[in-house]
């Protein structure tokens, strides 16, 4: 039971390391974290539910099969999105319609609806981070906002709030941990939140 709790709280890097040691629980945690967002991404590029599901399943089957030799250059989420995209290109190549696809993609990328969808999605993601930040304890939230929104140093925050620099540093560290846990697979948004 304790092991399951540790796996649920582990970050992606820790889960990948455990998966390389044949941990099915770590693999399933990664699957649970990312299968939904990958499926949405795959549906957007394939426009077909069955194909999107197949692409995502193939990526995770391949991930498990190659777990011992897996080398990540960047983040785990980036690896997964790239794997889905490459699987999609393979699918397109097999149908020998790659040039037709590129024409459609160019048309799709210029579509005003896509721009509107991106703006709506961006607002929803910002709201998600705002809600998570607002749920922090008052002092921790204030310290986090001063650091991220106003770009103040720990020393400046300490002077402004009449706290020690160590207290500010500890609160920032704890805030990031809490937010990562609350945001789950969307924790990467913290890097862009300002």
Buried (B, 14 or more C-beta within 10 A) or exposed (E): EEEEEEBEEBEBEBBBEBBBEEBEBBBBBBBEBBBEBBBEBBBEBBEEEEBBBBBBBBBBEEBBEEBEEBEEEEEBBEBBBEBBBEBBEEBBEEEEEEEEBEEEEEEBEEEEEEEEEEEEEEEEBBEBBEEBBEEBEEBBBBBBBBBBEEEBEBEBBBEBBEBEBEBBBBBBEBBBEBBBEBBEBBBEBBEEBE
